[in-house]
Amino acid sequence: MPSEIKLRRPELRAGVVSRPDLLTRLRDSQATVTLVVAPPGYGKTTLLSQMTVEAERPFAWLTITDEDNDPSAFLTYLTLALDSVEPLDPQTFAALAMSEADVASIRLPRLGNVLADRSLPFALLIDDVHMLHEPRSIAALERLADEMPPGSQLVLAGRSE
């Protein structure tokens, strides 16, 4: 059973420091992929959460945990995140969620098809991306970055490039 908390934007606490210059840069960026890199405790998650408050386009959130080093789990959570922005066709969702499907030859190409079928530009915010270290999960993230639809933005937050 997938953890819903991984797909929820963390709530902003009262008294959080606003960083309007960084928010403007993130929001106005024309880059398809944006990296937010800083040591622990520097506010990466807070910044991304603030970015969603006044977002002009729909957004999806995914917080990476160690379980995402299983490519099947990672692709399942990516699928759920994308479904939260614009519902997927149930057959497509089922095909992407199949645990026995080969990641490289079946699931990654289907993920590309899902991205190509998005009708609205969106922002996909992936927090704690430094937790990914399994090569097949990293390959899935690279494929995602390569196939983001026009006008959409992938924002990756982590402790290192």
C-alpha positions in Angstrom: 0.0 0.0 0.0 1.6 3.3 -1.1 2.3 5.9 1.6 0.1 8.9 0.9 2.4 11.2 3.0 5.1 10.9 0.3 2.7 12.5 -2.2 1.6 15.4 0.1 3.2 18.8 0.2 4.4 19.5 3.7 2.3 22.2 5.5 4.0 25.5 6.0 4.6 26.4 9.6 3.7 29.8 11.0 6.6 32.3 11.0 8.4 30.7 8.1 10.8 33.1 6.4 9.7 34.0 2.9 12.3 34.2 0.1 10.5 36.1 -2.6 13.6 36.3 -4.9 14.1 32.6 -4.9 10.4 31.9 -5.3 10.3 34.3 -8.3 13.3 32.6 -9.9 11.7 29.2 -9.4 8.3 30.2 -10.6 9.5 32.2 -13.6 12.1 29.7 -14.7 11.8 28.5 -18.3 14.1 25.6 -17.5 12.5 22.2 -17.8 14.6 20.8 -14.9 15.6 22.9 -11.9 17.9 21.8 -9.1 17.6 23.2 -5.6 20.7 22.0 -3.8 21.7 22.9 -0.2 22.9 21.2 3.0 20.4 19.8 5.5 18.3 22.5 7.3 18.7 25.2 4.7 15.0 25.2 3.8 14.8 23.3 0.5 11.5 21.6 1.4 10.1 24.9 2.7 11.0 26.7 -0.4 9.3 24.1 -2.6 6.3 24.1 -0.4 6.1 27.9 -0.6 6.4 27.6 -4.4 3.1 25.6 -4.5 1.1 28.1 -2.5 0.7 30.6 -5.4 1.4 28.1 -8.2 -0.2 29.1 -11.5 0.0 25.6 -12.8 -1.0 22.3 -11.2 1.7 20.6 -9.2 2.5 17.1 -8.0 4.7 16.4 -5.0 6.9 13.4 -4.3 9.2 13.0 -1.3 11.9 10.4 -1.9 12.7 7.7 0.7 15.0 4.8 0.7 12.2 2.5 -0.6 12.3 4.5 -3.9 15.6 2.7 -4.7 13.4 -0.1 -5.7 12.6 1.1 -9.3 9.2 -0.5 -9.2 8.3 1.5 -6.0 9.7 4.7 -7.5 7.8 4.3 -10.7 4.6 3.5 -8.8 5.0 6.8 -6.8 5.8 8.8 -9.9 2.6 7.4 -11.5 0.6 8.3 -8.4 2.1 11.8 -8.4 1.3 12.3 -12.1 -2.2 11.0 -11.6 -2.8 13.7 -8.9 -2.2 16.4 -11.5 -4.3 15.0 -14.3 -6.0 11.6 -13.9 -4.4 8.8 -15.9 -6.4 6.4 -18.0 -7.1 3.4 -15.6 -5.4 1.0 -18.1 -2.3 3.1 -18.3 -2.2 3.4 -14.6 -2.5 -0.4 -14.2 0.2 -1.0 -16.8 2.6 1.4 -15.0 1.9 -0.1 -11.6 2.5 -3.7 -12.6 5.2 -5.0 -10.3 6.3 -7.8 -12.5 6.8 -5.6 -15.6 10.3 -5.0 -16.7 11.4 -1.5 -15.8 13.6 -0.6 -18.7 11.7 -2.2 -21.6 8.1 -1.7 -20.5 7.5 0.7 -17.6 9.9 3.5 -18.7 8.5 3.7 -22.2 5.0 3.8 -20.8 6.0 6.6 -18.4 7.2 8.5 -21.5 3.8 8.0 -23.1 2.0 9.2 -20.0 4.1 12.4 -20.0 3.5 13.0 -23.7 -0.3 12.6 -23.1 -0.5 15.4 -20.4 -2.7 18.2 -21.7 -1.7 20.8 -19.2 1.7 22.0 -18.2 2.5 21.1 -14.6 5.2 21.2 -12.0 6.5 18.0 -10.5 8.4 18.7 -7.2 10.6 15.9 -6.0 12.1 16.4 -2.6 15.1 14.6 -1.0 16.3 13.3 -4.4 19.7 12.7 -2.9 18.2 9.5 -1.4 18.1 7.9 -4.8 21.2 5.8 -5.5 20.0 2.7 -7.3 21.0 2.9 -11.0 17.6 1.9 -12.4 15.7 4.4 -10.2 18.2 7.1 -11.3 17.6 6.0 -14.9 13.9 6.4 -14.4 14.5 9.9 -13.0 16.7 10.8 -16.0 14.0 9.5 -18.4 11.5 11.7 -16.6 13.7 14.7 -17.0 14.3 14.0 -20.7 10.6 13.6 -21.4 8.9 16.4 -19.4 6.3 18.0 -21.6 6.7 21.6 -23.0 5.8 24.2 -20.4 6.2 21.7 -17.5 8.9 21.9 -14.9 10.6 19.2 -12.9 12.1 20.6 -9.6 14.5 18.4 -7.8 15.6 19.3 -4.3 18.5 17.5 -2.5 21.7 17.8 -0.7 24.0 17.4 -3.6 24.0 17.6 -7.4 
